[in-house]
Amino acid sequence: MYKIFGFKEDEYLGKVAEVEFSIPKSGSYAYLLGNFNAFNEGSFRMKEKRGRWSVTIELPEGIWYYAFSIDGVFTLDPENEERHTYRRHSYKFERTVNTATIFSGEKFYHSTSLIYVYSSEGATHIRLRAIKGAAKKVFLISDQKYEMEKKAQDDLFEYFEAVLPGKDELEYYFQIHTADGIIDYGDFKVDFNEQKGRFKPPVWVFDRVVYQIMPDRFAKGNPENDPHDCIEFGIGHYGGDLEGIIKKLNHIEELGVNALYLTPIFESMTYHGYDITDYFHVAEKFGGDETFKQLVDELKKRDIKLILDGVFHHTSFFHPYFQDILEKGKESKYRNFYRILNFPVVSEDFLKAIHSNEPWLKKHRELKKSKWNYESFFSVWLMPRLNHENPEVRMFIRTVIKYWLEKGADGWRLDVAHGVPPEVWREIRKDIQEGAYLIGEVMDDGRLWLFDKFHGTMNYPLYEALLRFFVYDEITAEEFLNWLELLSVYYGPAEYTMYNFLDNHDVERFLGLVRDKRKYLCALTFLMTYKGIPAIYYGDEVGLENMNVPSMEVSRTPMKWDANKWDKELLKATKELISLRKTSKALQKGIFKPVKFKDKLLVYKRTLDNESILVAINYSEKKYHLSLPSSFELLFQNGSFNEANMQLGPFSSIVAKGL
């Protein structure tokens, strides 16, 4: 069941509720799961309280979806009959879950919290939420009377917005027209100079386009680095390393990207590196610490920022701390470093299988059948879960993050961030230098993880909308726009620092999903012209295809370096869009103004100061006439566009200025 104990004001999210979730006790451990943590264990561990598992968290108003995990088994709330089939293409989730309605009872609500009012780059955004249908019109009353536009709606509320010229401070109230009359609501005052201190992302992120590389799959630089003692579960190592990346920096620079995100480069037993055995040394298979220093030096010469991948939800089974527990059991000083359920942590048969001479794939199959007495990432024996309640674990995470920032990294992408308690990230963030860009891997609603935890999260909710519109044809342009505007309401200024992508190492390549270069370029045009920090996954620029392997590995195709096999048209268009993004302040920081979202036509503007960029994307088989003035400059064109009659062809897009 869930109980709401009350509401309070939050300086970032506005009104939040203190909500207790509980379930009758069974099993040895329990977690709360929900769309607030992508239904992932780790972040909200429950404690025993009067014969029940219980945990209390803070949630913004709205409808939330949840369930429990008891001893790793997905479990519905037996005391709540409100259920819903929750589906997300973005992380391949579809299950019946429970619903929790979080509502204070106020028909209308506004606060001076960051998502309700903020000023940025010459524009001031003011928002009001109302119960659906309660407001006929809403006006903002300040130095003059501004009619507010209905921006978006979710299951419970409608959100209204007014965008004013940039202000240092503002006094205002709302005039709400209802079926019963006119209501004056509030008396608000905001000092925007004070408010900006609450959320200060690194200034360098806005003009960056990120290029994600999985080092093993990118480029082979030194054959002597090839590993000889690594775990192989199927597709195995390709042999890419940091020297290979250094040798291909000309390709990266010519592409135009100016930030690199590398999946884990530290010592591990696998090619992907998400099972770290040593957090303080770059893996020898990737070239070691000296090669890392060379890479940092080369990147700084070219003004390319470096984002590392931090794995702090779990470590490797073979990490020295966990091996110490295997050896010493209860006497190990690291026994509380992990979520140990019982001793011994593994059986004799388990150890026998680990140390056998069988191939790793066969050993792994045998080990999956065994039982072990520790919590792990997705029930994978190789990745034991850290105990984030232990202050020593928190200090360990902080130490690693700061160590590599001092060694030349410019930011971190934090793996399975939604599986670590948000208060851990809040605590660590306080000790991290301001210039470092912190991105959390949060595969669903990111509100609990922003502002005082991360500057942005991997924007899986946006990716979900992209899949539903561009890939699966499940939503119209109007519904797509509402999805975009709803994320804008939820995230406020943080939407400009979200990590936006079409694909990555955990999902299928977008080109492989749409199976049409024209369609892919329409989606890429959107990505490069929308709010947030855009990211390219290695090989997308040359048309790299998916592999015919299990889904988690499908997008990890080794990079092809034979230019004769590259899609040159795709490469040219990608370069043009990246260049456009880097040179346009309006695309980086400007206001998003919908012009026409109908059927499969998307037309919008991005404006900042005197710069106005118009984007039109026709994602259909028919032609569309665009209403454009006679004088404009075409900056980018994908597909067909007839300037004489202003017709945009099927699956085509343009970017223009001077409108």
C-alpha positions as CSV (number, residue, x, y, z in Angstrom):
1,M,0.0,0.0,0.0
2,Y,1.0,3.6,-0.1
3,K,0.2,6.4,2.3
4,I,0.7,10.2,1.8
5,F,1.9,11.8,5.0
6,G,1.8,15.3,3.8
7,F,3.2,17.8,1.2
8,K,6.0,20.3,1.3
9,E,7.6,22.8,-0.9
10,D,10.8,21.8,-2.8
11,E,13.1,24.5,-4.2
12,Y,13.4,22.6,-7.4
13,L,10.3,20.6,-8.1
14,G,7.6,22.6,-6.3
15,K,5.0,20.6,-4.3
16,V,6.2,17.2,-3.3
17,A,4.6,14.5,-1.1
18,E,6.1,12.4,1.5
19,V,4.9,8.9,0.5
20,E,5.3,5.7,2.4
21,F,5.2,2.5,0.4
22,S,4.9,-0.8,2.3
23,I,4.0,-4.5,1.8
24,P,3.6,-7.4,4.3
25,K,7.0,-8.8,5.1
26,S,8.2,-11.9,3.3
27,G,11.6,-13.0,2.0
28,S,15.0,-11.6,3.1
29,Y,15.1,-8.2,1.4
30,A,12.8,-5.9,-0.5
31,Y,13.0,-2.9,-2.8
32,L,10.5,-0.3,-4.1
33,L,10.4,-0.2,-7.9
34,G,8.7,2.4,-10.1
35,N,9.0,4.6,-13.1
36,F,10.9,7.0,-10.8
37,N,13.8,4.5,-10.9
38,A,13.0,2.5,-14.1
39,F,11.7,-0.4,-12.0
40,N,15.3,-1.1,-10.9
41,E,16.5,-2.5,-7.6
42,G,19.1,-0.7,-5.5
43,S,17.9,2.9,-5.0
44,F,15.0,2.4,-2.6
45,R,15.8,-0.4,-0.2
46,M,13.0,-1.2,2.2
47,K,13.3,-1.7,5.9
48,E,11.3,-3.9,8.3
49,K,8.7,-1.9,10.2
50,R,6.1,-3.7,12.3
51,G,6.0,-6.8,10.2
52,R,6.1,-5.0,6.9
53,W,8.7,-3.9,4.4
54,S,8.5,-0.1,4.3
55,V,10.3,2.9,2.6
56,T,9.4,6.6,2.4
57,I,10.3,8.8,-0.6
58,E,9.3,12.2,-1.9
59,L,7.4,12.4,-5.1
60,P,6.0,15.4,-7.1
61,E,2.3,15.5,-7.8
62,G,1.0,13.2,-10.5
63,I,0.3,9.6,-11.2
64,W,3.2,7.3,-10.6
65,Y,3.6,3.6,-11.3
66,Y,5.2,1.2,-8.9
67,A,5.8,-2.4,-7.7
68,F,8.1,-4.2,-5.3
69,S,11.0,-6.6,-5.6
70,I,11.1,-9.3,-2.9
71,D,14.3,-11.3,-3.0
72,G,14.7,-10.2,-6.5
73,V,11.2,-11.3,-7.6
74,F,8.9,-8.7,-9.2
75,T,5.9,-8.4,-6.9
76,L,2.7,-6.3,-7.1
77,D,1.1,-4.5,-4.2
78,P,-1.6,-6.9,-3.0
79,E,-3.3,-4.0,-1.0
80,N,-3.8,-1.7,-4.0
81,E,-6.2,-2.7,-6.7
82,E,-5.3,0.2,-8.9
83,R,-3.3,-1.4,-11.7
84,H,-2.0,-0.4,-15.1
85,T,0.0,-2.0,-18.0
86,Y,3.1,0.1,-18.1
87,R,5.1,-0.1,-21.3
88,R,8.4,1.4,-22.4
89,H,10.1,0.6,-25.7
90,S,13.2,2.5,-24.5
91,Y,14.2,-0.1,-21.9
92,K,12.0,-3.0,-23.1
93,F,9.7,-3.0,-20.2
94,E,6.0,-4.1,-20.2
95,R,4.3,-5.3,-17.1
96,T,1.2,-4.9,-15.0
97,V,2.1,-2.5,-12.2
98,N,0.3,-0.5,-9.4
99,T,-0.6,3.1,-9.7
100,A,-0.2,5.8,-7.0
101,T,-2.1,9.1,-7.3
102,I,-0.2,11.9,-5.7
103,F,-2.4,15.0,-5.4
104,S,-2.6,17.7,-2.8
105,G,-6.2,18.6,-3.6
106,E,-5.4,22.2,-4.8
107,K,-7.1,23.0,-8.1
108,F,-4.4,25.5,-9.1
109,Y,-0.7,25.6,-8.1
110,H,2.4,27.7,-8.7
111,S,5.6,28.2,-6.7
112,T,8.9,30.0,-7.2
113,S,10.6,26.6,-7.5
114,L,13.0,26.1,-10.4
115,I,10.6,24.1,-12.7
116,Y,7.8,26.7,-12.3
117,V,9.7,29.9,-12.9
118,Y,13.2,30.5,-14.2
119,S,15.0,33.0,-16.3
120,S,17.6,31.9,-18.9
121,E,19.3,33.4,-21.9
122,G,17.1,36.4,-22.2
123,A,13.8,34.7,-21.5
124,T,11.7,34.2,-18.4
125,H,9.4,31.2,-18.1
126,I,6.4,31.2,-15.7
127,R,4.2,28.1,-15.4
128,L,1.0,27.3,-13.6
129,R,-0.6,23.9,-13.1
130,A,-4.4,23.3,-13.0
131,I,-6.6,20.3,-12.6
132,K,-7.8,19.3,-16.1
133,G,-10.7,21.4,-17.3
134,A,-10.6,23.7,-14.3
135,A,-9.2,26.8,-16.1
136,K,-10.7,28.2,-19.2
137,K,-8.1,30.9,-19.6
138,V,-5.1,32.0,-17.5
139,F,-3.4,35.4,-17.5
140,L,-0.1,36.4,-15.8
141,I,-0.4,39.9,-14.3
142,S,2.9,41.7,-13.9
143,D,4.1,44.9,-15.6
144,Q,1.3,44.1,-18.0
145,K,-1.3,41.4,-18.7
146,Y,0.0,38.3,-20.5
147,E,-2.3,35.5,-21.7
148,M,-0.7,32.2,-20.8
149,E,-0.7,29.3,-23.4
150,K,-1.7,25.8,-22.5
151,K,1.6,24.1,-22.8
152,A,0.9,20.4,-22.0
153,Q,-1.2,18.0,-20.1
154,D,-0.7,14.7,-18.2
155,D,-3.1,12.3,-16.6
156,L,-4.2,14.8,-13.9
157,F,-3.1,18.3,-14.8
158,E,-2.9,20.9,-17.5
159,Y,0.1,23.2,-17.5
160,F,0.0,26.9,-18.7
161,E,3.1,29.0,-19.6
162,A,4.0,32.6,-20.3
163,V,7.4,33.4,-21.7
164,L,8.6,37.0,-21.0
165,P,11.8,38.9,-21.9
166,G,14.6,38.2,-19.5
167,K,14.2,39.7,-16.0
168,D,16.4,40.2,-12.9
169,E,13.4,40.1,-10.7
170,L,9.7,39.8,-11.1
171,E,6.5,40.4,-9.1
172,Y,3.3,38.8,-10.4
173,Y,0.1,37.0,-9.8
174,F,-2.4,35.0,-11.9
175,Q,-5.9,35.7,-13.1
176,I,-7.7,32.4,-13.7
177,H,-10.9,32.3,-15.7
178,T,-13.1,29.3,-14.6
179,A,-16.6,28.3,-15.4
180,D,-17.7,29.9,-12.2
181,G,-15.9,33.2,-12.5
182,I,-12.5,34.8,-12.2
183,I,-10.0,33.9,-9.5
184,D,-6.9,36.0,-8.6
185,Y,-4.2,33.6,-7.5
186,G,-1.0,34.3,-5.6
187,D,1.3,37.2,-4.9
188,F,4.8,36.1,-6.0
189,K,8.2,37.7,-6.2
190,V,11.3,36.2,-7.7
191,D,15.0,37.3,-7.6
192,F,16.4,35.5,-10.6
193,N,20.0,36.3,-9.7
194,E,19.5,34.4,-6.4
195,Q,17.6,31.6,-8.2
196,K,20.4,30.9,-10.7
197,G,22.6,29.9,-7.9
198,R,20.5,26.8,-7.4
199,F,21.4,25.2,-10.7
200,K,24.7,26.0,-12.3
201,P,25.6,23.5,-15.0
202,P,29.1,23.8,-16.6
203,V,29.1,26.6,-19.2
204,W,31.0,24.5,-21.7
205,V,28.3,21.9,-22.2
206,F,26.0,24.0,-24.3
207,D,28.0,24.1,-27.5
208,R,29.1,20.5,-27.3
209,V,28.0,17.5,-29.5
210,V,29.0,14.3,-27.8
211,Y,30.4,11.2,-29.5
212,Q,30.0,8.0,-27.6
213,I,32.7,5.3,-28.0
214,M,32.8,1.8,-26.8
215,P,36.6,1.5,-26.8
216,D,36.9,-2.2,-27.5
217,R,34.7,-1.8,-30.6
218,F,36.1,1.4,-32.0
219,A,39.7,1.1,-33.3
220,K,42.7,-1.2,-32.7
221,G,45.8,0.8,-31.9
222,N,48.3,-1.6,-30.3
223,P,47.9,-5.4,-30.8
224,E,50.1,-6.0,-27.7
225,N,47.2,-4.7,-25.6
226,D,44.9,-7.6,-26.6
227,P,43.7,-9.4,-23.4
228,H,44.5,-13.0,-22.7
229,D,42.6,-13.6,-19.4
230,C,39.2,-12.1,-19.9
231,I,35.7,-13.4,-19.6
232,E,34.1,-14.3,-22.9
233,F,30.3,-14.8,-22.9
234,G,29.8,-15.0,-26.6
235,I,30.8,-12.2,-29.0
236,G,34.0,-11.5,-27.0
237,H,36.7,-8.9,-27.5
238,Y,37.4,-7.0,-30.6
239,G,40.7,-5.4,-29.5
240,G,40.0,-1.7,-29.6
241,D,42.0,0.5,-27.2
242,L,42.8,4.1,-26.4
243,E,45.7,4.2,-28.8
244,G,43.2,3.4,-31.5
245,I,41.0,6.3,-30.4
246,I,44.1,8.6,-30.5
247,K,44.9,7.5,-34.1
248,K,41.3,8.2,-35.2
249,L,41.1,11.7,-33.6
250,N,41.3,13.2,-37.1
251,H,38.1,11.4,-38.0
252,I,36.4,12.5,-34.8
253,E,37.5,16.1,-35.3
254,E,36.5,16.2,-38.9
255,L,33.1,14.9,-37.9
256,G,32.8,18.0,-35.8
257,V,32.0,16.5,-32.4
258,N,33.7,18.1,-29.5
259,A,33.1,15.9,-26.5
260,L,33.9,12.1,-26.1
261,Y,31.9,9.8,-23.8
262,L,33.8,6.6,-23.3
263,T,32.2,3.5,-21.8
264,P,34.3,2.1,-18.9
265,I,38.0,2.1,-19.5
266,F,39.1,0.7,-16.1
267,E,40.5,-2.7,-15.3
268,S,37.8,-5.4,-15.7
269,M,37.3,-9.0,-16.9
270,T,35.0,-8.2,-19.9
271,Y,35.2,-6.3,-23.1
272,H,32.5,-3.9,-22.1
273,G,34.1,-3.0,-18.7
274,Y,31.0,-2.8,-16.6
275,D,32.6,-5.2,-14.0
276,I,35.4,-3.1,-12.7
277,T,38.2,-4.8,-10.7
278,D,40.4,-1.7,-10.2
279,Y,38.9,1.9,-10.3
280,F,42.3,3.6,-10.1
281,H,43.9,2.3,-13.2
282,V,43.0,2.2,-16.9
283,A,42.8,-1.3,-18.2
284,E,46.0,-2.7,-19.8
285,K,43.8,-4.0,-22.6
286,F,43.0,-0.4,-23.4
287,G,46.6,0.8,-23.1
288,G,47.0,1.6,-19.4
289,D,47.4,4.9,-17.5
290,E,50.1,6.3,-19.7
291,T,48.0,6.0,-22.8
292,F,45.1,7.7,-21.0
293,K,47.4,10.6,-20.3
294,Q,48.3,10.8,-24.0
295,L,44.6,10.8,-24.9
296,V,43.8,13.6,-22.4
297,D,46.7,15.7,-23.8
298,E,45.5,15.2,-27.4
299,L,41.9,16.0,-26.6
300,K,42.9,19.2,-24.8
301,K,44.9,20.3,-27.8
302,R,41.7,19.9,-29.9
303,D,39.3,21.3,-27.3
304,I,37.5,18.0,-27.1
305,K,36.0,17.3,-23.6
306,L,36.2,13.9,-22.0
307,I,33.4,12.2,-20.2
308,L,34.1,8.9,-18.4
309,D,31.7,6.1,-17.4
310,G,31.5,5.5,-13.7
311,V,30.1,2.1,-12.4
312,F,29.2,2.6,-8.8
313,H,26.0,0.5,-8.4
314,H,28.2,-2.7,-8.3
315,T,31.7,-3.9,-8.8
316,S,33.2,-7.0,-10.3
317,F,33.0,-10.3,-8.5
318,F,36.8,-10.3,-9.0
319,H,37.3,-6.9,-7.3
320,P,39.8,-7.3,-4.4
321,Y,37.2,-6.2,-1.8
322,F,34.8,-8.9,-2.8
323,Q,37.5,-11.5,-3.1
324,D,38.5,-10.6,0.5
325,I,35.0,-11.4,1.5
326,L,35.2,-14.8,-0.3
327,E,38.4,-15.5,1.5
328,K,37.6,-14.2,5.0
329,G,33.9,-14.4,5.2
330,K,32.4,-12.6,8.3
331,E,35.9,-11.5,9.3
332,S,36.5,-9.5,6.2
333,K,36.6,-5.7,6.8
334,Y,34.7,-5.3,3.5
335,R,31.7,-7.4,4.6
336,N,29.5,-4.3,4.8
337,F,30.8,-2.9,1.5
338,Y,28.4,-5.1,-0.4
339,R,24.8,-6.4,0.1
340,I,25.7,-9.7,1.6
341,L,22.7,-11.9,2.5
342,N,24.4,-14.7,4.2
343,F,27.8,-16.5,4.7
344,P,29.4,-18.2,3.0
345,V,28.6,-15.9,0.0
346,V,29.0,-18.8,-2.5
347,S,29.0,-22.5,-2.3
348,E,31.9,-24.9,-2.9
349,D,30.4,-25.9,-6.2
350,F,30.3,-22.3,-7.2
351,L,34.0,-21.9,-6.5
352,K,34.8,-25.2,-8.2
353,A,33.0,-23.9,-11.3
354,I,34.8,-20.6,-11.2
355,H,38.2,-22.1,-11.0
356,S,37.6,-24.9,-13.6
357,N,39.4,-24.9,-16.9
358,E,36.1,-24.9,-18.9
359,P,35.5,-22.0,-21.4
360,W,34.0,-19.0,-19.8
361,L,30.7,-19.3,-21.7
362,K,30.2,-22.8,-20.3
363,K,31.3,-21.7,-16.8
364,H,28.8,-18.8,-16.9
365,R,26.0,-21.2,-17.8
366,E,26.8,-23.4,-14.8
367,L,27.2,-20.5,-12.5
368,K,23.8,-19.1,-13.4
369,K,22.3,-22.3,-12.1
370,S,24.0,-21.9,-8.8
371,K,22.9,-19.9,-5.8
372,W,24.8,-17.1,-4.2
373,N,24.2,-15.1,-1.1
374,Y,24.6,-11.6,-2.2
375,E,22.6,-9.1,-4.2
376,S,23.8,-8.3,-7.7
377,F,23.0,-6.3,-10.8
378,F,20.1,-7.9,-12.6
379,S,20.9,-11.1,-10.8
380,V,24.2,-11.5,-12.7
381,W,26.7,-13.3,-10.4
382,L,29.6,-11.3,-11.9
383,M,28.4,-7.9,-10.6
384,P,27.8,-7.8,-6.8
385,R,25.8,-4.8,-5.6
386,L,27.4,-2.2,-3.4
387,N,25.9,-1.2,0.0
388,H,25.3,2.5,-0.5
389,E,24.2,3.0,3.1
390,N,27.8,2.4,4.1
391,P,29.6,5.8,4.4
392,E,32.8,4.1,3.3
393,V,31.2,3.2,0.0
394,R,30.1,6.8,-0.5
395,M,33.6,8.0,0.3
396,F,35.0,5.4,-2.2
397,I,32.7,6.7,-5.0
398,R,33.6,10.3,-4.2
399,T,37.3,9.5,-4.2
400,V,37.2,7.8,-7.6
401,I,35.2,10.5,-9.3
402,K,37.5,13.3,-8.0
403,Y,40.7,11.3,-8.8
404,W,39.9,11.0,-12.6
405,L,38.7,14.6,-12.8
406,E,42.1,15.6,-11.5
407,K,43.7,13.3,-14.1
408,G,42.0,15.3,-16.9
409,A,38.4,14.1,-17.3
410,D,35.8,16.8,-17.7
411,G,32.7,14.9,-16.6
412,W,31.1,11.6,-15.7
413,R,28.2,9.5,-17.0
414,L,27.1,7.4,-14.0
415,D,26.0,3.9,-14.8
416,V,22.7,2.6,-13.3
417,A,22.4,5.9,-11.5
418,H,18.7,5.1,-10.8
419,G,19.9,2.0,-8.8
420,V,21.8,4.2,-6.3
421,P,19.9,6.2,-3.7
422,P,19.4,9.8,-4.8
423,E,20.7,11.1,-1.5
424,V,24.0,9.4,-2.2
425,W,24.4,11.4,-5.5
426,R,23.3,14.6,-3.7
427,E,26.0,14.1,-1.0
428,I,28.7,13.3,-3.5
429,R,27.7,16.2,-5.8
430,K,28.5,18.7,-3.0
431,D,32.2,17.7,-3.2
432,I,32.6,17.7,-7.0
433,Q,34.1,20.7,-8.8
434,E,31.6,23.0,-10.5
435,G,33.1,22.6,-14.0
436,A,32.5,18.8,-14.1
437,Y,29.4,17.7,-16.1
438,L,27.5,14.9,-14.3
439,I,25.0,12.7,-16.2
440,G,23.0,10.0,-14.6
441,E,21.8,6.9,-16.4
442,V,18.2,7.1,-15.5
443,M,16.0,5.1,-17.9
444,D,12.7,6.7,-17.1
445,D,11.3,9.8,-15.3
446,G,14.4,11.8,-14.2
447,R,12.8,14.3,-11.8
448,L,14.2,12.7,-8.6
449,W,17.7,12.7,-10.0
450,L,18.2,16.3,-11.3
451,F,19.4,19.7,-10.1
452,D,21.3,18.8,-6.8
453,K,22.2,15.3,-8.0
454,F,23.0,15.5,-11.8
455,H,23.1,18.3,-14.3
456,G,21.2,16.0,-16.7
457,T,20.2,12.4,-17.2
458,M,20.3,10.2,-20.2
459,N,17.0,11.4,-21.7
460,Y,15.2,8.1,-22.0
461,P,11.7,9.7,-21.8
462,L,12.6,11.8,-24.9
463,Y,14.0,8.6,-26.5
464,E,10.7,6.9,-25.8
465,A,8.9,9.7,-27.6
466,L,11.3,9.4,-30.6
467,L,10.6,5.7,-30.8
468,R,6.9,6.1,-30.6
469,F,6.8,8.8,-33.3
470,F,9.7,7.9,-35.7
471,V,9.9,4.2,-35.3
472,Y,6.6,2.6,-34.2
473,D,4.1,5.2,-35.5
474,E,2.2,5.0,-32.2
475,I,1.7,8.8,-31.7
476,T,0.7,11.7,-33.9
477,A,2.6,14.9,-34.2
478,E,0.2,16.6,-31.7
479,E,0.9,13.8,-29.2
480,F,4.6,14.0,-29.8
481,L,4.5,17.8,-29.1
482,N,2.6,17.2,-25.8
483,W,5.2,14.7,-24.8
484,L,8.0,17.2,-25.5
485,E,6.2,20.0,-23.7
486,L,5.4,17.8,-20.7
487,L,9.1,17.0,-20.3
488,S,9.8,20.7,-20.5
489,V,7.4,21.2,-17.6
490,Y,8.9,18.4,-15.6
491,Y,12.5,19.4,-16.0
492,G,12.5,23.1,-16.3
493,P,16.0,24.5,-17.1
494,A,17.6,21.1,-16.8
495,E,16.1,20.1,-20.2
496,Y,18.9,22.1,-21.8
497,T,21.5,19.9,-20.1
498,M,19.9,16.5,-20.7
499,Y,21.9,13.9,-22.6
500,N,19.9,13.3,-25.8
501,F,20.4,10.4,-28.1
502,L,19.0,8.2,-30.9
503,D,20.9,5.1,-29.7
504,N,23.7,3.9,-27.5
505,H,25.4,0.7,-26.4
506,D,22.3,-0.6,-24.6
507,V,19.7,-0.2,-27.4
508,E,19.4,-1.0,-31.1
509,R,20.8,1.5,-33.6
510,F,18.1,3.9,-34.8
511,L,19.0,3.4,-38.4
512,G,18.5,-0.3,-38.0
513,L,15.0,0.3,-36.4
514,V,13.7,2.6,-39.1
515,R,15.5,0.8,-42.0
516,D,15.4,3.9,-44.1
517,K,18.2,6.5,-44.3
518,R,15.7,9.3,-45.1
519,K,13.8,8.5,-41.9
520,Y,16.9,8.3,-39.8
521,L,18.0,11.7,-41.1
522,C,14.6,13.2,-40.1
523,A,15.1,11.9,-36.6
524,L,18.8,13.2,-36.5
525,T,17.6,16.6,-37.7
526,F,15.3,16.7,-34.8
527,L,17.9,15.6,-32.3
528,M,20.4,18.2,-33.5
529,T,17.9,21.1,-33.4
530,Y,16.1,20.3,-30.1
531,K,16.9,21.4,-26.6
532,G,19.5,19.3,-24.7
533,I,23.0,18.1,-25.4
534,P,22.9,15.8,-28.6
535,A,25.0,12.7,-28.8
536,I,26.1,10.5,-31.7
537,Y,26.9,6.8,-31.1
538,Y,30.1,5.7,-32.9
539,G,29.5,4.5,-36.4
540,D,26.1,6.1,-36.8
541,E,27.7,8.7,-39.0
542,V,28.8,6.1,-41.6
543,G,25.7,3.8,-41.4
544,L,27.0,1.1,-39.1
545,E,24.5,-1.7,-38.8
546,N,23.3,-3.7,-35.8
547,M,24.7,-7.2,-35.2
548,N,22.6,-10.4,-35.2
549,V,23.3,-11.2,-31.6
550,P,21.3,-11.0,-28.3
551,S,19.5,-7.7,-27.8
552,M,21.9,-6.2,-25.2
553,E,24.8,-6.6,-27.6
554,V,23.0,-5.7,-30.8
555,S,24.4,-2.2,-31.3
556,R,28.0,-3.0,-30.4
557,T,29.2,-3.7,-33.9
558,P,32.9,-3.1,-34.4
559,M,33.5,0.2,-36.2
560,K,34.3,-0.2,-39.9
561,W,37.4,1.8,-41.0
562,D,37.1,0.9,-44.8
563,A,35.9,4.2,-46.1
564,N,34.7,2.5,-49.3
565,K,32.0,0.8,-47.1
566,W,30.8,4.1,-45.5
567,D,27.5,5.8,-46.4
568,K,29.0,9.0,-47.6
569,E,25.6,10.8,-47.9
570,L,24.9,10.0,-44.3
571,L,28.4,11.2,-43.2
572,K,28.0,14.5,-45.1
573,A,24.5,15.2,-43.6
574,T,25.8,14.3,-40.1
575,K,28.7,16.7,-40.4
576,E,26.4,19.4,-41.6
577,L,24.0,19.0,-38.7
578,I,26.8,18.9,-36.2
579,S,28.4,22.1,-37.6
580,L,25.0,23.8,-37.6
581,R,24.4,22.8,-34.0
582,K,27.8,24.1,-32.8
583,T,27.5,27.5,-34.6
584,S,24.0,28.3,-33.6
585,K,23.3,29.8,-30.1
586,A,19.6,29.6,-30.8
587,L,19.9,25.8,-31.2
588,Q,22.0,25.5,-28.1
589,K,20.1,27.7,-25.7
590,G,17.1,29.2,-27.6
591,I,13.4,29.0,-26.8
592,F,11.5,26.2,-28.5
593,K,8.4,27.6,-30.3
594,P,6.0,25.1,-32.0
595,V,4.7,26.4,-35.3
596,K,2.8,23.4,-36.6
597,F,2.6,19.9,-35.3
598,K,-0.1,18.0,-37.3
599,D,-0.3,14.5,-38.6
600,K,3.4,13.7,-39.4
601,L,4.6,17.3,-39.9
602,L,6.8,19.0,-37.3
603,V,7.5,22.7,-37.7
604,Y,9.1,24.7,-35.0
605,K,11.5,27.6,-34.3
606,R,14.4,28.0,-32.0
607,T,15.0,31.6,-31.1
608,L,17.6,33.5,-29.1
609,D,18.1,37.3,-29.2
610,N,18.1,38.2,-32.9
611,E,18.7,34.7,-34.2
612,S,15.7,32.6,-35.3
613,I,16.0,29.1,-36.7
614,L,13.1,27.3,-38.3
615,V,13.0,23.5,-38.6
616,A,10.5,21.6,-40.7
617,I,10.4,17.8,-40.7
618,N,7.9,15.9,-43.0
619,Y,7.7,12.3,-41.7
620,S,5.2,11.0,-44.2
621,E,4.8,9.7,-47.7
622,K,3.1,12.9,-48.9
623,K,4.3,16.4,-49.7
624,Y,3.6,19.3,-47.4
625,H,3.4,23.0,-48.3
626,L,5.3,25.2,-45.9
627,S,4.2,28.8,-45.3
628,L,7.6,30.5,-45.4
629,P,8.5,34.2,-46.2
630,S,10.2,34.9,-49.5
631,S,13.5,35.7,-48.0
632,F,15.2,33.0,-45.9
633,E,18.6,31.2,-45.9
634,L,18.5,27.4,-46.2
635,L,21.1,26.0,-43.8
636,F,20.4,22.3,-44.2
637,Q,18.3,20.1,-46.4
638,N,17.6,16.3,-46.2
639,G,15.5,14.9,-49.0
640,S,13.5,17.1,-51.3
641,F,12.4,20.7,-50.9
642,N,11.1,22.8,-53.8
643,E,11.8,26.4,-53.0
644,A,9.6,27.6,-55.9
645,N,6.4,26.3,-54.4
646,M,7.6,25.7,-50.8
647,Q,6.9,22.0,-50.9
648,L,8.7,19.7,-48.5
649,G,8.9,16.1,-49.9
650,P,8.3,12.8,-48.2
651,F,10.6,12.0,-45.3
652,S,12.5,15.2,-45.8
653,S,13.6,18.1,-43.5
654,I,15.0,21.6,-43.7
655,V,16.7,24.0,-41.4
656,A,16.5,27.7,-42.3
657,K,17.2,31.1,-40.8
658,G,16.1,34.6,-41.4
659,L,12.4,33.8,-40.7
